[in-house]
Amino acid sequence: MKTYSITCADSGAACPASFTTETEGELMQHLEVHAKASHPDMKMDDETIAQIKGLVKVS
């Protein structure tokens, strides 16, 4: 089974959060909630989402 993972540090943020899920969709849902709570100034527009998806590790 594949897993999808990312840490905020992967993007250069000084944030200890990390996430690992079974699907990319679930991972993006967690990231959206986290961004709203911990990074309220971050715009979750198409460009940002594309950049985040580029940092996701699949294993």
Phi and psi restraints in degrees (range 20) as a CNS / XPLOR table:
assign (resid 1 and name C) (resid 2 and name N)
       (resid 2 and name CA) (resid 2 and name C) 1.0 -78.6 20.0 2
assign (resid 2 and name N) (resid 2 and name CA)
       (resid 2 and name C) (resid 3 and name N) 1.0 151.3 20.0 2
assign (resid 2 and name C) (resid 3 and name N)
       (resid 3 and name CA) (resid 3 and name C) 1.0 -126.5 20.0 2
assign (resid 3 and name N) (resid 3 and name CA)
       (resid 3 and name C) (resid 4 and name N) 1.0 150.3 20.0 2
assign (resid 3 and name C) (resid 4 and name N)
       (resid 4 and name CA) (resid 4 and name C) 1.0 -118.7 20.0 2
assign (resid 4 and name N) (resid 4 and name CA)
       (resid 4 and name C) (resid 5 and name N) 1.0 127.8 20.0 2
assign (resid 4 and name C) (resid 5 and name N)
       (resid 5 and name CA) (resid 5 and name C) 1.0 -141.2 20.0 2
assign (resid 5 and name N) (resid 5 and name CA)
       (resid 5 and name C) (resid 6 and name N) 1.0 155.8 20.0 2
assign (resid 5 and name C) (resid 6 and name N)
       (resid 6 and name CA) (resid 6 and name C) 1.0 -160.9 20.0 2
assign (resid 6 and name N) (resid 6 and name CA)
       (resid 6 and name C) (resid 7 and name N) 1.0 152.0 20.0 2
assign (resid 6 and name C) (resid 7 and name N)
       (resid 7 and name CA) (resid 7 and name C) 1.0 -122.4 20.0 2
assign (resid 7 and name N) (resid 7 and name CA)
       (resid 7 and name C) (resid 8 and name N) 1.0 153.4 20.0 2
assign (resid 7 and name C) (resid 8 and name N)
       (resid 8 and name CA) (resid 8 and name C) 1.0 -61.7 20.0 2
assign (resid 8 and name N) (resid 8 and name CA)
       (resid 8 and name C) (resid 9 and name N) 1.0 -34.7 20.0 2
assign (resid 8 and name C) (resid 9 and name N)
       (resid 9 and name CA) (resid 9 and name C) 1.0 -60.0 20.0 2
assign (resid 9 and name N) (resid 9 and name CA)
       (resid 9 and name C) (resid 10 and name N) 1.0 -25.8 20.0 2
assign (resid 9 and name C) (resid 10 and name N)
       (resid 10 and name CA) (resid 10 and name C) 1.0 -59.3 20.0 2
assign (resid 10 and name N) (resid 10 and name CA)
       (resid 10 and name C) (resid 11 and name N) 1.0 -27.8 20.0 2
assign (resid 10 and name C) (resid 11 and name N)
       (resid 11 and name CA) (resid 11 and name C) 1.0 -93.9 20.0 2
assign (resid 11 and name N) (resid 11 and name CA)
       (resid 11 and name C) (resid 12 and name N) 1.0 0.0 20.0 2
assign (resid 11 and name C) (resid 12 and name N)
       (resid 12 and name CA) (resid 12 and name C) 1.0 94.5 20.0 2
assign (resid 12 and name N) (resid 12 and name CA)
       (resid 12 and name C) (resid 13 and name N) 1.0 -1.2 20.0 2
assign (resid 12 and name C) (resid 13 and name N)
       (resid 13 and name CA) (resid 13 and name C) 1.0 -74.8 20.0 2
assign (resid 13 and name N) (resid 13 and name CA)
       (resid 13 and name C) (resid 14 and name N) 1.0 144.9 20.0 2
assign (resid 13 and name C) (resid 14 and name N)
       (resid 14 and name CA) (resid 14 and name C) 1.0 -87.2 20.0 2
assign (resid 14 and name N) (resid 14 and name CA)
       (resid 14 and name C) (resid 15 and name N) 1.0 69.4 20.0 2
assign (resid 14 and name C) (resid 15 and name N)
       (resid 15 and name CA) (resid 15 and name C) 1.0 -140.4 20.0 2
assign (resid 15 and name N) (resid 15 and name CA)
       (resid 15 and name C) (resid 16 and name N) 1.0 132.9 20.0 2
assign (resid 15 and name C) (resid 16 and name N)
       (resid 16 and name CA) (resid 16 and name C) 1.0 -83.7 20.0 2
assign (resid 16 and name N) (resid 16 and name CA)
       (resid 16 and name C) (resid 17 and name N) 1.0 1.1 20.0 2
assign (resid 16 and name C) (resid 17 and name N)
       (resid 17 and name CA) (resid 17 and name C) 1.0 -64.6 20.0 2
assign (resid 17 and name N) (resid 17 and name CA)
       (resid 17 and name C) (resid 18 and name N) 1.0 143.0 20.0 2
assign (resid 17 and name C) (resid 18 and name N)
       (resid 18 and name CA) (resid 18 and name C) 1.0 -145.1 20.0 2
assign (resid 18 and name N) (resid 18 and name CA)
       (resid 18 and name C) (resid 19 and name N) 1.0 149.5 20.0 2
assign (resid 18 and name C) (resid 19 and name N)
       (resid 19 and name CA) (resid 19 and name C) 1.0 -139.1 20.0 2
assign (resid 19 and name N) (resid 19 and name CA)
       (resid 19 and name C) (resid 20 and name N) 1.0 140.0 20.0 2
assign (resid 19 and name C) (resid 20 and name N)
       (resid 20 and name CA) (resid 20 and name C) 1.0 -139.1 20.0 2
assign (resid 20 and name N) (resid 20 and name CA)
       (resid 20 and name C) (resid 21 and name N) 1.0 127.3 20.0 2
assign (resid 20 and name C) (resid 21 and name N)
       (resid 21 and name CA) (resid 21 and name C) 1.0 -137.0 20.0 2
assign (resid 21 and name N) (resid 21 and name CA)
       (resid 21 and name C) (resid 22 and name N) 1.0 174.7 20.0 2
assign (resid 21 and name C) (resid 22 and name N)
       (resid 22 and name CA) (resid 22 and name C) 1.0 -89.3 20.0 2
assign (resid 22 and name N) (resid 22 and name CA)
       (resid 22 and name C) (resid 23 and name N) 1.0 -17.1 20.0 2
assign (resid 22 and name C) (resid 23 and name N)
       (resid 23 and name CA) (resid 23 and name C) 1.0 -135.6 20.0 2
assign (resid 23 and name N) (resid 23 and name CA)
       (resid 23 and name C) (resid 24 and name N) 1.0 154.3 20.0 2
assign (resid 23 and name C) (resid 24 and name N)
       (resid 24 and name CA) (resid 24 and name C) 1.0 -65.7 20.0 2
assign (resid 24 and name N) (resid 24 and name CA)
       (resid 24 and name C) (resid 25 and name N) 1.0 -38.1 20.0 2
assign (resid 24 and name C) (resid 25 and name N)
       (resid 25 and name CA) (resid 25 and name C) 1.0 -60.5 20.0 2
assign (resid 25 and name N) (resid 25 and name CA)
       (resid 25 and name C) (resid 26 and name N) 1.0 -43.3 20.0 2
assign (resid 25 and name C) (resid 26 and name N)
       (resid 26 and name CA) (resid 26 and name C) 1.0 -64.4 20.0 2
assign (resid 26 and name N) (resid 26 and name CA)
       (resid 26 and name C) (resid 27 and name N) 1.0 -40.7 20.0 2
assign (resid 26 and name C) (resid 27 and name N)
       (resid 27 and name CA) (resid 27 and name C) 1.0 -60.7 20.0 2
assign (resid 27 and name N) (resid 27 and name CA)
       (resid 27 and name C) (resid 28 and name N) 1.0 -45.3 20.0 2
assign (resid 27 and name C) (resid 28 and name N)
       (resid 28 and name CA) (resid 28 and name C) 1.0 -64.6 20.0 2
assign (resid 28 and name N) (resid 28 and name CA)
       (resid 28 and name C) (resid 29 and name N) 1.0 -34.2 20.0 2
assign (resid 28 and name C) (resid 29 and name N)
       (resid 29 and name CA) (resid 29 and name C) 1.0 -64.1 20.0 2
assign (resid 29 and name N) (resid 29 and name CA)
       (resid 29 and name C) (resid 30 and name N) 1.0 -44.3 20.0 2
assign (resid 29 and name C) (resid 30 and name N)
       (resid 30 and name CA) (resid 30 and name C) 1.0 -62.0 20.0 2
assign (resid 30 and name N) (resid 30 and name CA)
       (resid 30 and name C) (resid 31 and name N) 1.0 -42.2 20.0 2
assign (resid 30 and name C) (resid 31 and name N)
       (resid 31 and name CA) (resid 31 and name C) 1.0 -66.2 20.0 2
assign (resid 31 and name N) (resid 31 and name CA)
       (resid 31 and name C) (resid 32 and name N) 1.0 -37.2 20.0 2
assign (resid 31 and name C) (resid 32 and name N)
       (resid 32 and name CA) (resid 32 and name C) 1.0 -63.7 20.0 2
assign (resid 32 and name N) (resid 32 and name CA)
       (resid 32 and name C) (resid 33 and name N) 1.0 -44.8 20.0 2
assign (resid 32 and name C) (resid 33 and name N)
       (resid 33 and name CA) (resid 33 and name C) 1.0 -63.4 20.0 2
assign (resid 33 and name N) (resid 33 and name CA)
       (resid 33 and name C) (resid 34 and name N) 1.0 -44.6 20.0 2
assign (resid 33 and name C) (resid 34 and name N)
       (resid 34 and name CA) (resid 34 and name C) 1.0 -63.0 20.0 2
assign (resid 34 and name N) (resid 34 and name CA)
       (resid 34 and name C) (resid 35 and name N) 1.0 -44.2 20.0 2
assign (resid 34 and name C) (resid 35 and name N)
       (resid 35 and name CA) (resid 35 and name C) 1.0 -61.3 20.0 2
assign (resid 35 and name N) (resid 35 and name CA)
       (resid 35 and name C) (resid 36 and name N) 1.0 -42.8 20.0 2
assign (resid 35 and name C) (resid 36 and name N)
       (resid 36 and name CA) (resid 36 and name C) 1.0 -63.3 20.0 2
assign (resid 36 and name N) (resid 36 and name CA)
       (resid 36 and name C) (resid 37 and name N) 1.0 -39.2 20.0 2
assign (resid 36 and name C) (resid 37 and name N)
       (resid 37 and name CA) (resid 37 and name C) 1.0 -80.6 20.0 2
assign (resid 37 and name N) (resid 37 and name CA)
       (resid 37 and name C) (resid 38 and name N) 1.0 -42.6 20.0 2
assign (resid 37 and name C) (resid 38 and name N)
       (resid 38 and name CA) (resid 38 and name C) 1.0 -105.7 20.0 2
assign (resid 38 and name N) (resid 38 and name CA)
       (resid 38 and name C) (resid 39 and name N) 1.0 -18.8 20.0 2
assign (resid 38 and name C) (resid 39 and name N)
       (resid 39 and name CA) (resid 39 and name C) 1.0 -135.9 20.0 2
assign (resid 39 and name N) (resid 39 and name CA)
       (resid 39 and name C) (resid 40 and name N) 1.0 61.1 20.0 2
assign (resid 39 and name C) (resid 40 and name N)
       (resid 40 and name CA) (resid 40 and name C) 1.0 -62.2 20.0 2
assign (resid 40 and name N) (resid 40 and name CA)
       (resid 40 and name C) (resid 41 and name N) 1.0 -19.9 20.0 2
assign (resid 40 and name C) (resid 41 and name N)
       (resid 41 and name CA) (resid 41 and name C) 1.0 -83.3 20.0 2
assign (resid 41 and name N) (resid 41 and name CA)
       (resid 41 and name C) (resid 42 and name N) 1.0 -6.8 20.0 2
assign (resid 41 and name C) (resid 42 and name N)
       (resid 42 and name CA) (resid 42 and name C) 1.0 -79.8 20.0 2
assign (resid 42 and name N) (resid 42 and name CA)
       (resid 42 and name C) (resid 43 and name N) 1.0 127.3 20.0 2
assign (resid 42 and name C) (resid 43 and name N)
       (resid 43 and name CA) (resid 43 and name C) 1.0 -86.9 20.0 2
assign (resid 43 and name N) (resid 43 and name CA)
       (resid 43 and name C) (resid 44 and name N) 1.0 124.4 20.0 2
assign (resid 43 and name C) (resid 44 and name N)
       (resid 44 and name CA) (resid 44 and name C) 1.0 -95.1 20.0 2
assign (resid 44 and name N) (resid 44 and name CA)
       (resid 44 and name C) (resid 45 and name N) 1.0 61.6 20.0 2
assign (resid 44 and name C) (resid 45 and name N)
       (resid 45 and name CA) (resid 45 and name C) 1.0 -89.2 20.0 2
assign (resid 45 and name N) (resid 45 and name CA)
       (resid 45 and name C) (resid 46 and name N) 1.0 178.1 20.0 2
assign (resid 45 and name C) (resid 46 and name N)
       (resid 46 and name CA) (resid 46 and name C) 1.0 -58.0 20.0 2
assign (resid 46 and name N) (resid 46 and name CA)
       (resid 46 and name C) (resid 47 and name N) 1.0 -39.2 20.0 2
assign (resid 46 and name C) (resid 47 and name N)
       (resid 47 and name CA) (resid 47 and name C) 1.0 -65.7 20.0 2
assign (resid 47 and name N) (resid 47 and name CA)
       (resid 47 and name C) (resid 48 and name N) 1.0 -44.8 20.0 2
assign (resid 47 and name C) (resid 48 and name N)
       (resid 48 and name CA) (resid 48 and name C) 1.0 -64.5 20.0 2
assign (resid 48 and name N) (resid 48 and name CA)
       (resid 48 and name C) (resid 49 and name N) 1.0 -43.2 20.0 2
assign (resid 48 and name C) (resid 49 and name N)
       (resid 49 and name CA) (resid 49 and name C) 1.0 -61.2 20.0 2
assign (resid 49 and name N) (resid 49 and name CA)
       (resid 49 and name C) (resid 50 and name N) 1.0 -41.0 20.0 2
assign (resid 49 and name C) (resid 50 and name N)
       (resid 50 and name CA) (resid 50 and name C) 1.0 -63.2 20.0 2
assign (resid 50 and name N) (resid 50 and name CA)
       (resid 50 and name C) (resid 51 and name N) 1.0 -41.0 20.0 2
assign (resid 50 and name C) (resid 51 and name N)
       (resid 51 and name CA) (resid 51 and name C) 1.0 -64.3 20.0 2
assign (resid 51 and name N) (resid 51 and name CA)
       (resid 51 and name C) (resid 52 and name N) 1.0 -42.8 20.0 2
assign (resid 51 and name C) (resid 52 and name N)
       (resid 52 and name CA) (resid 52 and name C) 1.0 -62.9 20.0 2
assign (resid 52 and name N) (resid 52 and name CA)
       (resid 52 and name C) (resid 53 and name N) 1.0 -45.9 20.0 2
assign (resid 52 and name C) (resid 53 and name N)
       (resid 53 and name CA) (resid 53 and name C) 1.0 -59.8 20.0 2
assign (resid 53 and name N) (resid 53 and name CA)
       (resid 53 and name C) (resid 54 and name N) 1.0 -30.5 20.0 2
assign (resid 53 and name C) (resid 54 and name N)
       (resid 54 and name CA) (resid 54 and name C) 1.0 -69.5 20.0 2
assign (resid 54 and name N) (resid 54 and name CA)
       (resid 54 and name C) (resid 55 and name N) 1.0 -18.6 20.0 2
assign (resid 54 and name C) (resid 55 and name N)
       (resid 55 and name CA) (resid 55 and name C) 1.0 -95.4 20.0 2
assign (resid 55 and name N) (resid 55 and name CA)
       (resid 55 and name C) (resid 56 and name N) 1.0 -10.1 20.0 2
assign (resid 55 and name C) (resid 56 and name N)
       (resid 56 and name CA) (resid 56 and name C) 1.0 -67.4 20.0 2
assign (resid 56 and name N) (resid 56 and name CA)
       (resid 56 and name C) (resid 57 and name N) 1.0 133.5 20.0 2
assign (resid 56 and name C) (resid 57 and name N)
       (resid 57 and name CA) (resid 57 and name C) 1.0 -98.6 20.0 2
assign (resid 57 and name N) (resid 57 and name CA)
       (resid 57 and name C) (resid 58 and name N) 1.0 129.5 20.0 2
assign (resid 57 and name C) (resid 58 and name N)
       (resid 58 and name CA) (resid 58 and name C) 1.0 -111.0 20.0 2
assign (resid 58 and name N) (resid 58 and name CA)
       (resid 58 and name C) (resid 59 and name N) 1.0 127.4 20.0 2
